[in-house]
C-alpha cells in the first residue's frame, strides 16, 4: 500500500543542513498498525508529513496504492490527500467558530460533496464516536477528549484508506488518551491502515510493528 524508496528531506537551519529524512525506505501493507518512535528531532513527524503529502520530499520515490505520488502535481497530490488520507494531530486543528458537525463536514464541503450526502456522512461519523449530542457545540464547549474525537470524525468522514496520527494523546489526560487510542484501534480493525507517532512507550507497544527513528534514519 505504502512504499517509500530512499526518501530524503533536508532543512536549512542557519548555515547548517539538517537531514529530516535520510535515505528512508519502508513498506507498509494494507491494514497495518504501526507506531513510529524516537527522540524529539528524530524525523517522526517529518516522515508522517511526507507520507501525508503535507511536505515535499527532496529525493526518492513514494508509492501509494501503486501510484508514484511524487510524480503528481500539487493539485493532484491534494486530491489524493483529500480522498485517501485522514489526519489526527495533537492540537486538534478545529476551527473555533464552527460547530462539531461543521468541523467534521469541512473536508466534504471542500470536496464538493452534495448537501444531503454530506449531512448523512457527518451524522454517521458523529454517531460512531458518540458525539451526536455534541454536534452543535463549538470546540470551546467541548472537553479535550471530545475535541479529539471530533478531529477523528473529521479524519474518517472522507472514508480514507490510511490514518496518520501525530501524538494524538499529547494534550489529553490518561483516561481520555486511552479512549482516543481505543477508537483509532477500532478503526484499524475495520481495515484502515494506522500510523501513530508517539513518545509513549506503552502506547507504542500496542501497535503491530514499531518503527524506531534517529537523526532522520529508520534504525529498525
Secondary structure, DSSP 4 states (H G I P E B T S, - for coil): -EEEEEEEEEEEETTEEEEEEEEEEEEE-TT-EEEEE-STTSSHHHHHHHHTTSS--SEEEEEETTEEGGGS-HHHHHHHHHHHEEEEETT----TTSBHHHHHHHHHHHTT--HHHHHHHHHHHHHHTT-GGGTT-BGGGS-HHHHHHHHHHHHHTT--SEEEEESTTTTS-HHHHHHHHHHHHHHHHTT-EEEEE-S-HHHHTTSSEEEEEETTEE--
